[in-house]
Amino acid sequence: MPLTRAMKNASSSNLPHTSTNIGTKRKADGRKILGEIGNRSNSTVSGLRKMVSGVKSVGGPLKEITGRNSRRGALKNIPQSSSSSKPVKQSLRKPVKPQVYKNHLDFSRIPFEKWRGEMKDEMTRNKQFYDYDECQIDNLFESSEYSLGIFEYMKWREERFEIQPYLTASSENFHQQKITPNDRRQLIDFMVEFQELQESTHETLYLAVRICDYFFSKNQVQREHLQLYGFVGFLLAAKFEERWPPLFEDMIEMSEDQYNRDDFIKAEEAMLKCLKFDVNLPISYRYLRRYCKIIGMDMRAMTQARFYLEVSLQEYEFVNESQSMMAAACLWIAMSVIGWDGETRGRVAINPIRKYWCQTLSYYTGLNEWQIVPLAQRIAAKVRQLQTELRDLPIDDQEDQETGYLNQSTEERLNFYSQFCTVVYKKYASSIFFRVAQKSVLSEDDFECHSRRTNSERIDFNASREPNSKRRSTGLGFGIIIDILW
């Protein structure tokens, strides 16, 4: 493994040691709670002994009970209070009013931008709106009654797990001192390879990368421990997504015995504390799957968008971008490259400067096209650079490598490409993934045409807004509220 070989001589002695302080829980009056940790063996056992032996306690001695109803009789004689030796009369007890939760529906209200509701109403009147959730009402796996609310909730959670640029020196944000963008790129490249070996889902890979980025943005990490936290991030994601997470023995073998079991346990504890045990971070891959389903993309077309999204996954400059916007931008590139029309939900003639984005996608994504094009242009530039660097990379030489018969030219090329991160490109350049990595993306001239067109649409959109809504153009002025029981 490239990262393993680079860190072969690393030591794990600098791992932060954390300890857990478990105390005994008490009630408000200072009494210990029976059955809690540290109090189970003494209080619980002694209490049971008193009940069985008939020791005199509050409310009179326990009667010796035998027979079938012994348990029911014992429960009747359990003292009700230990604060007084006199029995409490039933008539003196104040009735306990049940706690009433008010305004609980406020937690299920989902803010919805006004322009999205107006757009849906207009498309519905013109019979141009495709209601994907209504079409999937009988599909139990889609949960169409709650789908819109779930993804709007995920957008809200993106703010909860916002990741600041942690490899850029700044007085405002946390700064890593031992890691470079190239180190992170090699780590992601290794995690993609590990995902293929484990045959895990893509959700596990994206969640693992997101967990690592969140941890790196808040804790100093030594370069020799980078692979360790990559393993543990994948382990936490697999526990959340998979039926069977990877074993410690597999990760120790993959790391060539650089780390032991205690190192993995300490790193896992540190990452969980950083996350506050909230592992459900929003990831871009979930958005992409939903957006592709809305416009009816097949597997080949969706794989094209997945390639762009996975290339951006290993680039540090996109670490602080919105996950929903990243998915929409990669989908926009794929639609333009393969010629997929959102309105007809099918393939059409490929035209680099044609508009394939539709209003239905704007409604479901909450993003207008002019918000996506600048980010899509940056992602396409990275994809174009990767395709240029790895254009002559041998892809179908696995059999030659296994048998050991490599000609001189092939061996020289492999040595040359060993300096690059090639796992993602080789993955999507294979026939299993329809060789989508070898398909050219839009040129810069094409993006300039789209930028001029979308800027004109943005001006027309702002001109059609009311004066009050134009002043609230930050996206915080929500007009329509949709009530969805969460």
MIBA-241929 format. One record per residue (C-alpha): chain; residue number from 0; z, x, y. Coordinates in steps of 0.2 Angstrom, whole numbers. Layout:
BEGIN
   chain     n       z       x       y
       A   NUM       Z       X       Y
...
This chain:
BEGIN
   chain     n       z       x       y
       A     0       0       0       0
       A     1      -4       7      17
       A     2      13       3      25
       A     3      22       8      10
       A     4      14      25       9
       A     5      17      27      28
       A     6      36      24      26
       A     7      39      32       9
       A     8      52      44      14
       A     9      61      31      25
       A    10      80      29      22
       A    11      89      12      23
       A    12     106      19      30
       A    13     104      12      48
       A    14     104      -6      43
       A    15     116     -16      53
       A    16     131     -21      43
       A    17     137     -39      45
       A    18     153     -47      38
       A    19     158     -64      36
       A    20     175     -70      42
       A    21     180     -86      33
       A    22     196     -94      39
       A    23     206    -109      32
       A    24     202    -126      40
       A    25     216    -136      47
       A    26     218    -154      54
       A    27     223    -157      72
       A    28     241    -157      68
       A    29     240    -140      59
       A    30     240    -146      41
       A    31     228    -137      29
       A    32     214    -147      22
       A    33     215    -149       3
       A    34     200    -142      -7
       A    35     194    -130       7
       A    36     190    -112       4
       A    37     206    -101       3
       A    38     217    -116       0
       A    39     209    -124     -16
       A    40     220    -115     -29
       A    41     237    -118     -21
       A    42     237    -135     -11
       A    43     226    -145     -23
       A    44     235    -139     -39
       A    45     252    -141     -32
       A    46     248    -159     -26
       A    47     242    -164     -43
       A    48     258    -157     -51
       A    49     269    -167     -39
       A    50     259    -183     -43
       A    51     260    -181     -62
       A    52     278    -175     -63
       A    53     284    -190     -52
       A    54     292    -179     -39
       A    55     301    -189     -25
       A    56     290    -190     -10
       A    57     287    -201       5
       A    58     286    -219       0
       A    59     297    -218     -15
       A    60     295    -209     -32
       A    61     280    -211     -42
       A    62     281    -222     -57
       A    63     277    -215     -74
       A    64     260    -224     -78
       A    65     252    -224     -94
       A    66     238    -234    -102
       A    67     221    -239     -97
       A    68     224    -242     -78
       A    69     234    -227     -75
       A    70     222    -219     -63
       A    71     221    -236     -53
       A    72     240    -237     -52
       A    73     242    -219     -47
       A    74     231    -222     -32
       A    75     241    -236     -26
       A    76     257    -225     -25
       A    77     249    -211     -15
       A    78     258    -210       1
       A    79     248    -215      16
       A    80     256    -204      29
       A    81     267    -188      29
       A    82     273    -189      47
       A    83     287    -201      44
       A    84     298    -205      29
       A    85     297    -224      33
       A    86     283    -234      26
       A    87     271    -241      39
       A    88     269    -260      39
       A    89     252    -267      38
       A    90     255    -279      53
       A    91     258    -264      64
       A    92     242    -255      61
       A    93     229    -257      74
       A    94     212    -262      68
       A    95     200    -247      69
       A    96     185    -252      78
       A    97     169    -246      71
       A    98     160    -233      81
       A    99     144    -240      89
       A   100     130    -228      93
       A   101     121    -233     109
       A   102     104    -228     114
       A   103     100    -220      97
       A   104      81    -225     100
       A   105      80    -213     114
       A   106      79    -199     102
       A   107      64    -207      94
       A   108      54    -209     110
       A   109      40    -197     111
       A   110      33    -192     128
       A   111      14    -195     129
       A   112       3    -189     143
       A   113      -5    -203     153
       A   114     -23    -197     152
       A   115     -22    -197     133
       A   116     -17    -215     133
       A   117     -31    -220     146
       A   118     -44    -210     135
       A   119     -39    -219     119
       A   120     -41    -236     128
       A   121     -58    -232     135
       A   122     -64    -225     118
       A   123     -57    -240     109
       A   124     -66    -252     121
       A   125     -83    -242     119
       A   126     -80    -242     100
       A   127     -80    -223     100
       A   128     -62    -219      94
       A   129     -59    -214      76
       A   130     -42    -218      72
       A   131     -38    -206      58
       A   132     -20    -211      55
       A   133     -26    -229      53
       A   134     -39    -224      40
       A   135     -25    -215      30
       A   136     -13    -229      30
       A   137     -14    -230      11
       A   138     -12    -211       8
       A   139       6    -208       4
       A   140       4    -189       7
       A   141      -2    -191      25
       A   142      13    -202      31
       A   143       1    -209      44
       A   144      15    -220      52
       A   145      24    -204      58
       A   146      10    -191      59
       A   147       7    -192      77
       A   148      26    -191      81
       A   149      29    -177      69
       A   150      16    -166      77
       A   151      22    -170      95
       A   152      39    -166      89
       A   153      32    -149      82
       A   154      25    -146     100
       A   155      43    -149     107
       A   156      50    -136      94
       A   157      38    -123     100
       A   158      48    -122     116
       A   159      64    -120     105
       A   160      56    -105      96
       A   161      46     -97     111
       A   162      43     -79     107
       A   163      41     -67     122
       A   164      31     -51     122
       A   165      43     -39     114
       A   166      32     -23     113
       A   167      28     -23     132
       A   168      41     -15     143
       A   169      48     -27     155
       A   170      64     -30     165
       A   171      65     -48     160
       A   172      61     -48     142
       A   173      68     -39     127
       A   174      59     -23     122
       A   175      57     -15     106
       A   176      58       4     107
       A   177      52      10      90
       A   178      38      -1      85
       A   179      20      -1      92
       A   180       6     -14      91
       A   181      -2      -4      77
       A   182      13      -4      67
       A   183      14     -23      68
       A   184      -4     -24      63
       A   185      -1     -14      48
       A   186      14     -25      43
       A   187       4     -41      45
       A   188     -10     -33      35
       A   189       2     -29      21
       A   190      10     -46      21
       A   191      -8     -54      19
       A   192     -10     -43       4
       A   193       7     -48      -3
       A   194       3     -66      -1
       A   195     -13     -64     -11
       A   196      -3     -55     -25
       A   197      10     -68     -25
       A   198      -3     -82     -24
       A   199       7     -91     -11
       A   200       1    -104       1
       A   201      -5    -100      18
       A   202       9    -109      26
       A   203      21     -97      18
       A   204      11     -82      26
       A   205      11     -89      44
       A   206      29     -94      43
       A   207      34     -77      37
       A   208      25     -69      51
       A   209      32     -81      64
       A   210      50     -77      57
       A   211      47     -59      59
       A   212      40     -60      77
       A   213      55     -71      82
       A   214      67     -58      74
       A   215      58     -43      82
       A   216      59     -52      99
       A   217      78     -52      99
       A   218      84     -37      88
       A   219      80     -19      88
       A   220      72     -13      72
       A   221      69       4      66
       A   222      51       8      61
       A   223      56      13      43
       A   224      64      -4      41
       A   225      49     -13      46
       A   226      42     -17      29
       A   227      60     -22      23
       A   228      60     -36      36
       A   229      42     -41      32
       A   230      48     -43      14
       A   231      63     -53      19
       A   232      53     -64      31
       A   233      41     -68      17
       A   234      56     -72       6
       A   235      64     -84      18
       A   236      47     -93      21
       A   237      44     -94       2
       A   238      61    -102       0
       A   239      56    -115      13
       A   240      38    -118       7
       A   241      36    -113     -11
       A   242      44    -119     -28
       A   243      48    -101     -34
       A   244      51     -88     -21
       A   245      48     -69     -25
       A   246      61     -60     -34
       A   247      71     -45     -28
       A   248      64     -34     -42
       A   249      46     -38     -37
       A   250      49     -33     -19
       A   251      59     -17     -24
       A   252      44     -12     -35
       A   253      32     -16     -21
       A   254      42      -5      -9
       A   255      42       9     -22
       A   256      61       9     -23
       A   257      63      13      -4
       A   258      76      -2      -3
       A   259      89      -9     -15
       A   260      96     -26     -18
       A   261     110     -24      -5
       A   262      97     -19       9
       A   263      87     -36       6
       A   264     103     -46       6
       A   265     109     -38      22
       A   266      92     -40      31
       A   267      91     -58      25
       A   268     109     -62      32
       A   269     104     -54      49
       A   270      88     -64      50
       A   271      96     -80      46
       A   272     109     -78      59
       A   273      96     -74      72
       A   274      87     -90      67
       A   275     104     -99      66
       A   276      98    -105      49
       A   277      84    -115      56
       A   278      69    -109      47
       A   279      57    -123      51
       A   280      47    -114      65
       A   281      30    -122      70
       A   282      15    -113      64
       A   283      -3    -114      69
       A   284      -9    -117      52
       A   285      -2    -134      51
       A   286     -10    -139      67
       A   287     -27    -132      61
       A   288     -26    -142      44
       A   289     -23    -158      54
       A   290     -36    -155      67
       A   291     -49    -151      53
       A   292     -45    -167      44
       A   293     -47    -178      60
       A   294     -65    -173      62
       A   295     -69    -173      43
       A   296     -72    -154      40
       A   297     -75    -149      23
       A   298     -68    -133      14
       A   299     -81    -121      19
       A   300     -80    -126      38
       A   301     -61    -126      38
       A   302     -62    -108      30
       A   303     -72    -102      45
       A   304     -58    -108      57
       A   305     -45    -100      45
       A   306     -53     -83      46
       A   307     -52     -83      65
       A   308     -34     -89      65
       A   309     -29     -76      52
       A   310     -38     -62      63
       A   311     -28     -68      78
       A   312     -12     -68      67
       A   313     -12     -49      66
       A   314     -16     -46      85
       A   315       0     -43      95
       A   316      -8     -50     111
       A   317      -7     -68     104
       A   318      11     -68      99
       A   319      17     -78     114
       A   320       3     -91     114
       A   321       6    -109     109
       A   322       3    -112      91
       A   323      -6    -129      94
       A   324     -17    -121     106
       A   325     -21    -106      95
       A   326     -26    -118      81
       A   327     -37    -128      93
       A   328     -46    -113     100
       A   329     -50    -106      82
       A   330     -56    -124      78
       A   331     -67    -124      94
       A   332     -75    -107      89
       A   333     -79    -113      71
       A   334     -87    -129      77
       A   335     -98    -119      88
       A   336    -103    -106      75
       A   337    -107    -118      61
       A   338    -113    -133      71
       A   339    -100    -146      67
       A   340    -100    -161      79
       A   341     -83    -170      81
       A   342     -90    -187      86
       A   343    -102    -189      71
       A   344     -89    -179      60
       A   345    -103    -169      51
       A   346    -115    -154      53
       A   347    -129    -154      66
       A   348    -141    -142      72
       A   349    -133    -125      78
       A   350    -134    -123      97
       A   351    -123    -109     104
       A   352    -121    -118     121
       A   353    -120    -136     114
       A   354    -104    -146     117
       A   355     -96    -150     100
       A   356     -78    -154     106
       A   357     -75    -173     107
       A   358     -63    -184     116
       A   359     -55    -189     100
       A   360     -49    -171      97
       A   361     -43    -171     115
       A   362     -32    -186     111
       A   363     -25    -179      95
       A   364     -22    -161     101
       A   365     -17    -165     119
       A   366     -29    -152     125
       A   367     -44    -153     136
       A   368     -59    -142     132
       A   369     -57    -132     148
       A   370     -39    -127     142
       A   371     -46    -120     126
       A   372     -61    -110     130
       A   373     -52     -95     139
       A   374     -41     -92     124
       A   375     -56     -95     112
       A   376     -65     -81     121
       A   377     -51     -69     119
       A   378     -50     -73     100
       A   379     -69     -71      98
       A   380     -69     -54     106
       A   381     -56     -48      93
       A   382     -66     -55      79
       A   383     -82     -47      86
       A   384     -73     -30      87
       A   385     -67     -32      69
       A   386     -84     -36      63
       A   387     -92     -22      72
       A   388     -79      -9      65
       A   389     -80     -16      47
       A   390     -99     -20      46
       A   391    -103      -8      32
       A   392     -86     -10      23
       A   393     -90     -11       4
       A   394     -84     -28      -2
       A   395     -89     -31     -20
       A   396     -84     -14     -27
       A   397     -68     -19     -36
       A   398     -76     -16     -54
       A   399     -81       2     -48
       A   400     -64       5     -42
       A   401     -55      -1     -58
       A   402     -67      10     -69
       A   403     -65      25     -57
       A   404     -84      27     -55
       A   405     -87      28     -37
       A   406    -103      37     -30
       A   407    -100      50     -16
       A   408    -106      38      -2
       A   409     -95      24      -7
       A   410     -80      36      -8
       A   411     -83      43       9
       A   412     -84      26      16
       A   413     -68      21       8
       A   414     -59      36      16
       A   415     -67      32      33
       A   416     -61      13      32
       A   417     -43      18      26
       A   418     -38      20      45
       A   419     -42       2      48
       A   420     -33     -14      43
       A   421     -46     -21      31
       A   422     -37     -34      20
       A   423     -40     -49      31
       A   424     -59     -45      33
       A   425     -61     -41      14
       A   426     -52     -57      10
       A   427     -64     -68      20
       A   428     -80     -58      16
       A   429     -78     -61      -2
       A   430     -88     -75     -11
       A   431     -72     -85     -15
       A   432     -70     -88       4
       A   433     -89     -91       7
       A   434     -91     -74      16
       A   435     -87     -82      32
       A   436     -81     -66      39
       A   437     -99     -60      40
       A   438    -105     -74      51
       A   439    -107     -69      69
       A   440     -97     -77      83
       A   441    -103     -83     100
       A   442    -108     -69     112
       A   443    -100     -67     129
       A   444    -116     -75     138
       A   445    -113     -90     127
       A   446     -95     -91     133
       A   447    -100     -89     151
       A   448    -111    -105     149
       A   449     -97    -114     141
       A   450     -85    -109     155
       A   451     -96    -115     169
       A   452     -98    -132     160
       A   453     -80    -134     156
       A   454     -75    -129     174
       A   455     -86    -143     181
       A   456     -78    -155     169
       A   457     -61    -150     174
       A   458     -65    -153     193
       A   459     -72    -171     188
       A   460     -57    -175     178
       A   461     -45    -170     192
       A   462     -55    -180     205
       A   463     -53    -195     194
       A   464     -35    -194     194
       A   465     -23    -204     206
       A   466     -16    -194     220
       A   467       2    -194     212
       A   468      -5    -188     196
       A   469     -15    -174     204
       A   470       1    -167     212
       A   471       9    -168     195
       A   472      -4    -157     186
       A   473       8    -146     177
       A   474       8    -158     162
       A   475      26    -164     165
       A   476      22    -181     172
       A   477      21    -192     157
       A   478      16    -210     160
       A   479      15    -218     143
       A   480      29    -218     130
       A   481      26    -222     112
       A   482      40    -227     102
       A   483      40    -220      85
       A   484      55    -221      73
       A   485      59    -203      68
